[in-house]
Amino acid sequence: MVTDTFSSTFWMGAATVVAALFVLLLVLLSRAHARNRYLQEQRVLLTAELDKQRALAGAAHQHMQDKLTSLSESEERLKNEFERLAQRIFEQKAQQFETANERRLASTLNPLKQQLEAFRQQVGSQYAEEGRQRMSLQKELLSLRELNKQMTAEAESLTRALKGDSRQQGVWGEVVLERILEQSGLRAGHEYEVQAQRRAEEGKNYRPDVIIHLPEKRQVIVDSKVSLTAYERYFNAETDAEREKALAEHVQSLKNHVRDLGRKKYQQLEGVTTLDYVLLFVPIEPAFLLAVDKDPELIRLALDQNIMLVSPTNLLVALRTVHNIWQYEHQSQNAKRIASDAAKLYDKFVGFLDDLSRIEHSLATTSKHFDAAMNKLSTGRGNLISRVEKFRELGVQPSKKISPERLEDEDE
């Protein structure tokens, strides 16, 4: 009994749901049909509007074509009339005006043409120079290794020749430094100075071995220091103890050079704006490497004194970098000059356009005055030709007559 009641209730509920879904479906279909009818009506309206706009556009296009045709015909008539009248009345004035305009245009265009050609040549020359510099830099880098080997071999041979003579050692170190400067591409008296005198804050004069100039009025000072005596004893030592002692003396000699150079405070000299450090140049590469290998703290000691230790190899690399910086600086200056020339050229071009505008205005004014004169002469009410011709009709007998063509123009 309960089962029958539940079954009956279930089927009644299901029927209700189905009926509701059916009603919902009918509502949705009704709305869809209504929406479809609305869209159909809109499509018809839009199609009609499109056809209307097409018709209007066609009519407007035809109207414009008619106007263009009429304007073209009017232009042709005016052109023919202007040519006939200008030949008789305005020929001399037009020739003078044309000659003056040609001279004026020539005086304006010739400098502009010359500036454009100079600008083109300057840009082309700059591009070619950059290409040559890139090729040159590649060749220099390839030769750097061979140059270093050669300098090291020469240093070894000179070590034996100069041992014991501190003065000659110093002179030799300066010679090596100058040779590296020459190899770097920098120019004496331009990018660097040798033995230039500078005054310290306490009034004492110093002569740094080399002052290297950088862009923006900055400088780097390079001072050469040679330590050969202990280094030579190191290589000639017969026992390990002698060798260790000589090596310690060699390192100590370099430390003494660092402290002596630090006390001079070259970075504070008058007229020198340095990068806060001085380069201490050790001209013998193996001597430099041996000392640093023995006591790595040597580098830190130098940095504490605002000094950087450099050997021939890394000094040459640094100087080549300075050389490239100067090259880029020159290129930057050239670019600024090119930009300045381009700005001046642009201003000249604007002036040229202004001149053309004035010429155009002058031509328009001349044409307007010419039309006004022709209106008074032959086309306007009470024009001169009709009034003068009445004198002949009234019995005046002149020796000359107005040409029939002119009278026809007046009648038109």
C-alpha positions in Angstrom: 0.0 0.0 0.0 2.8 2.3 0.9 4.6 1.4 -2.2 1.6 2.2 -4.4 1.2 5.6 -2.7 4.9 6.4 -3.2 4.8 5.3 -6.8 1.7 7.4 -7.5 3.3 10.4 -5.8 6.5 9.9 -7.8 4.8 9.8 -11.1 2.7 12.8 -10.3 5.9 14.8 -9.4 7.5 13.6 -12.6 4.5 14.7 -14.6 4.6 18.1 -13.0 8.3 18.5 -13.8 7.8 17.5 -17.4 4.9 19.9 -17.7 7.0 22.7 -16.2 9.8 21.9 -18.6 7.4 21.8 -21.5 6.0 25.2 -20.5 9.5 26.6 -20.1 10.4 25.2 -23.5 7.3 26.9 -25.0 8.3 30.2 -23.4 11.8 30.0 -24.7 10.6 29.1 -28.2 8.2 32.0 -28.1 11.0 34.3 -27.0 13.3 32.9 -29.7 10.6 33.4 -32.4 10.0 36.9 -31.2 13.7 37.6 -31.2 14.0 36.2 -34.6 11.2 38.3 -35.9 12.8 41.4 -34.3 16.1 40.6 -36.0 14.4 40.0 -39.3 12.7 43.3 -39.0 16.0 45.0 -38.1 17.7 43.3 -41.0 15.0 44.6 -43.4 15.3 48.1 -41.9 19.1 48.0 -42.1 19.1 46.7 -45.6 16.7 49.5 -46.6 18.9 52.0 -44.9 22.0 50.6 -46.6 20.3 50.8 -50.0 19.2 54.3 -49.2 22.8 55.3 -48.2 24.2 53.6 -51.3 21.7 55.6 -53.5 22.7 58.8 -51.7 26.4 58.0 -52.0 25.9 57.3 -55.7 24.0 60.5 -56.2 26.7 62.4 -54.2 29.4 60.7 -56.3 27.7 61.7 -59.5 27.2 65.2 -58.2 30.9 65.4 -57.4 31.8 64.1 -60.8 29.5 66.7 -62.4 31.2 69.4 -60.3 34.6 68.1 -61.2 33.7 68.1 -64.9 32.3 71.6 -64.6 35.3 72.8 -62.7 37.6 71.2 -65.2 35.8 72.9 -68.1 35.9 76.2 -66.2 39.5 75.8 -65.5 40.3 75.1 -69.1 38.4 78.2 -70.2 40.1 80.3 -67.6 43.5 78.9 -68.6 42.9 79.7 -72.3 41.8 83.2 -71.4 44.7 83.8 -69.1 47.2 82.6 -71.7 45.7 85.0 -74.3 45.6 88.0 -72.1 48.9 87.3 -70.3 50.7 87.2 -73.7 49.6 90.8 -74.6 49.4 92.5 -71.2 51.5 90.8 -68.6 54.4 89.3 -70.6 57.1 91.7 -69.6 56.1 91.7 -65.9 55.8 87.9 -65.8 59.3 87.6 -67.3 60.8 89.9 -64.8 59.0 88.2 -61.9 60.2 84.8 -63.2 63.8 85.9 -63.4 63.7 87.4 -59.9 62.1 84.2 -58.5 64.8 82.0 -60.2 67.5 84.1 -58.6 65.8 83.9 -55.3 65.3 80.2 -55.5 68.9 79.6 -56.6 70.2 81.7 -53.7 68.1 79.6 -51.3 68.6 76.1 -52.8 72.3 76.2 -53.5 73.4 76.6 -49.8 70.8 73.9 -48.9 72.2 71.6 -51.6 75.8 72.2 -50.4 74.9 71.5 -46.7 73.1 68.3 -47.7 76.1 67.1 -49.6 78.5 68.0 -46.8 76.2 66.2 -44.3 76.1 63.1 -46.5 79.9 63.0 -46.8 80.3 63.5 -43.0 78.0 60.6 -42.2 79.7 58.4 -44.8 83.2 59.3 -43.6 82.2 58.6 -40.0 80.7 55.1 -40.8 83.9 54.2 -42.8 86.1 55.3 -40.0 84.3 53.2 -37.5 84.7 50.2 -39.7 88.5 50.8 -40.1 88.8 51.2 -36.3 87.0 47.9 -35.7 89.4 46.1 -38.1 92.4 47.8 -36.5 91.4 46.8 -33.0 91.1 43.1 -34.0 94.6 43.2 -35.5 96.0 44.9 -32.4 94.5 42.3 -30.1 96.1 39.6 -32.2 99.5 41.2 -31.9 99.2 41.9 -28.2 100.4 38.4 -27.2 103.4 38.5 -29.4 104.3 41.9 -28.2 104.2 40.8 -24.6 106.4 37.8 -25.3 108.9 40.1 -27.0 108.9 42.6 -24.1 109.4 39.8 -21.5 112.4 38.4 -23.4 113.9 41.9 -23.7 113.3 42.5 -20.0 115.1 39.3 -19.0 118.1 40.2 -21.1 118.2 43.8 -19.7 117.9 42.5 -16.2 121.5 41.1 -16.4 122.8 44.3 -18.1 121.3 46.7 -15.6 121.8 44.9 -12.3 123.3 47.0 -9.5 122.7 50.4 -11.2 119.5 51.8 -9.7 119.6 55.0 -11.8 119.9 53.1 -15.1 117.2 50.7 -14.0 114.8 53.7 -13.5 115.7 55.2 -16.9 115.1 51.8 -18.5 111.7 51.5 -16.8 110.7 54.8 -18.2 111.8 53.8 -21.6 109.6 50.6 -21.4 106.7 52.7 -20.2 107.0 55.1 -23.1 107.2 52.3 -25.6 104.0 50.8 -24.2 102.4 54.2 -24.6 103.4 54.3 -28.2 102.0 50.8 -28.8 98.7 51.8 -27.2 97.9 54.4 -29.9 97.8 57.3 -27.5 99.5 60.5 -28.6 102.1 62.4 -26.6 101.0 65.9 -25.8 97.4 65.0 -26.5 96.2 62.0 -24.6 99.2 61.8 -22.2 102.1 63.9 -20.9 105.6 62.7 -19.9 107.4 64.2 -16.9 104.9 67.0 -16.6 105.6 69.2 -13.5 102.8 69.5 -11.0 102.6 71.2 -7.6 101.4 69.5 -4.4 99.3 71.1 -1.7 102.3 71.7 0.5 104.0 73.6 -2.4 106.5 70.9 -3.4 106.9 70.2 -7.1 106.6 66.6 -8.5 107.2 65.1 -12.0 105.1 62.0 -12.4 106.4 59.7 -15.1 103.2 59.9 -17.2 99.9 61.7 -16.8 97.2 60.1 -19.0 94.3 62.3 -19.9 90.7 60.9 -20.0 87.5 62.5 -21.4 85.7 64.9 -19.1 89.0 66.4 -17.9 90.0 63.4 -15.8 93.5 62.0 -15.5 95.4 58.8 -14.5 99.0 59.0 -13.2 101.4 56.2 -14.1 104.8 55.9 -12.2 107.4 53.4 -13.2 109.3 51.5 -10.4 112.0 49.0 -11.2 113.2 46.3 -8.6 115.9 44.3 -10.3 118.7 43.8 -7.7 116.9 41.3 -5.5 115.1 39.8 -8.4 118.5 39.1 -10.2 119.9 37.5 -7.0 116.8 35.2 -6.8 117.6 33.7 -10.2 121.3 33.4 -9.5 120.9 31.9 -6.0 122.6 28.5 -5.6 120.6 27.4 -2.5 116.9 27.4 -1.6 117.7 29.6 1.4 119.4 32.2 -0.7 116.5 32.1 -3.2 113.9 32.6 -0.4 115.9 35.4 1.1 116.3 37.2 -2.3 112.5 36.7 -3.0 111.6 38.2 0.3 113.8 41.2 -0.4 112.2 41.5 -3.9 108.7 41.6 -2.4 109.9 44.1 0.3 111.4 46.3 -2.4 108.1 46.5 -4.2 106.3 47.2 -0.9 108.8 50.1 -0.3 108.0 51.5 -3.7 104.3 51.3 -2.9 104.7 53.2 0.4 107.0 55.8 -1.2 104.5 56.4 -4.0 101.6 56.5 -1.6 103.2 59.2 0.5 103.6 61.5 -2.6 99.7 61.5 -3.0 99.9 62.2 -6.7 96.1 62.1 -6.9 96.0 65.4 -4.9 98.3 67.4 -7.2 97.1 70.7 -8.4 95.5 70.6 -11.8 95.0 66.9 -11.7 91.6 65.3 -11.4 92.4 61.6 -11.0 90.3 58.6 -10.5 91.5 58.4 -6.9 94.3 55.9 -7.6 97.7 55.9 -9.2 99.2 53.1 -11.4 102.5 51.7 -10.2 104.1 50.2 -13.3 106.4 47.2 -12.9 108.2 46.9 -16.3 109.2 43.2 -15.9 106.3 40.9 -16.1 107.9 37.8 -14.4 109.1 40.0 -11.6 105.6 41.4 -11.0 104.0 37.9 -11.1 106.7 36.4 -8.9 106.1 39.0 -6.2 102.3 38.8 -6.3 102.5 35.0 -6.2 104.8 35.1 -3.2 102.7 37.7 -1.3 99.1 38.2 -2.5 98.7 40.8 0.2 100.9 43.1 -1.9 97.8 43.9 -4.0 95.8 44.9 -0.9 98.6 47.0 0.5 98.8 48.9 -2.8 95.0 49.4 -2.9 95.1 50.8 0.7 97.5 53.4 -0.6 95.2 54.2 -3.6 97.7 52.5 -5.9 97.2 49.8 -8.5 100.1 47.5 -9.5 100.3 46.9 -13.2 102.6 44.9 -15.5 103.3 45.5 -19.2 100.5 43.3 -20.3 97.6 44.7 -18.2 98.9 48.3 -18.6 98.9 47.9 -22.4 95.3 46.5 -22.1 94.3 49.4 -19.9 95.9 52.0 -22.3 94.2 50.4 -25.3 91.0 50.7 -23.4 91.7 54.4 -22.8 92.5 54.7 -26.5 89.1 53.2 -27.4 87.4 55.5 -24.9 88.9 58.4 -26.7 87.8 57.0 -30.0 84.3 56.7 -28.7 84.5 60.2 -27.3 85.6 61.6 -30.7 82.8 59.7 -32.3 80.4 61.1 -29.8 81.7 64.6 -30.5 81.3 63.9 -34.3 77.7 62.7 -33.6 77.0 65.9 -31.7 78.4 68.0 -34.6 76.3 65.9 -37.0 73.2 66.5 -34.9 74.0 70.2 -34.7 74.5 70.4 -38.5 71.3 68.5 -39.0 69.4 70.9 -36.8 70.9 73.9 -38.7 70.0 72.1 -42.0 66.4 71.6 -40.7 66.2 75.3 -39.7 67.4 76.2 -43.2 64.8 73.9 -44.7 62.1 75.5 -42.6 63.3 78.9 -43.9 63.2 77.6 -47.4 59.6 76.5 -46.9 58.7 79.9 -45.5 60.2 81.5 -48.6 58.1 79.2 -50.8 55.0 80.2 -48.8 55.8 83.8 -49.4 56.3 83.2 -53.1 53.0 81.3 -53.2 51.2 84.2 -51.5 52.9 86.7 -53.8 51.7 84.6 -56.8 48.2 84.4 -55.4 48.1 88.2 -54.8 49.4 88.8 -58.3 46.8 86.5 -59.8 44.0 88.2 -57.7 45.1 91.7 -58.9 45.3 90.4 -62.5 41.8 89.1 -62.3 40.6 92.4 -60.8 42.3 94.3 -63.7 40.8 92.0 -66.3 37.3 92.5 -64.7 37.7 96.2 -65.0 39.0 95.9 -68.6 36.6 93.4 -70.2 34.4 91.3 -68.1 32.7 93.4 -65.4 29.7 95.6 -65.7 30.7 98.9 -67.3 34.1 97.5 -68.2 36.5 99.7 -70.1 36.3 97.9 -73.4 32.5 98.3 -73.7 32.7 102.0 -72.6 35.5 102.8 -75.0 33.8 101.0 -77.8 30.7 103.2 -77.4 32.8 106.2 -78.3 33.3 104.7 -81.8 29.6 103.9 -82.0 28.9 107.5 -81.2 30.9 108.6 -84.2 34.4 108.9 -82.9 36.8 107.8 -85.7 40.0 106.5 -84.1 43.0 105.4 -86.2 43.0 101.9 -84.6 40.3 99.5 -83.7 39.9 97.0 -80.8 40.5 93.5 -82.2 37.4 91.3 -82.8 38.8 88.7 -80.5 38.9 91.2 -77.6 35.3 92.3 -78.4 34.2 88.6 -78.4 35.8 88.1 -75.1 34.0 91.1 -73.7 30.7 89.8 -75.1 31.2 86.5 -73.4 
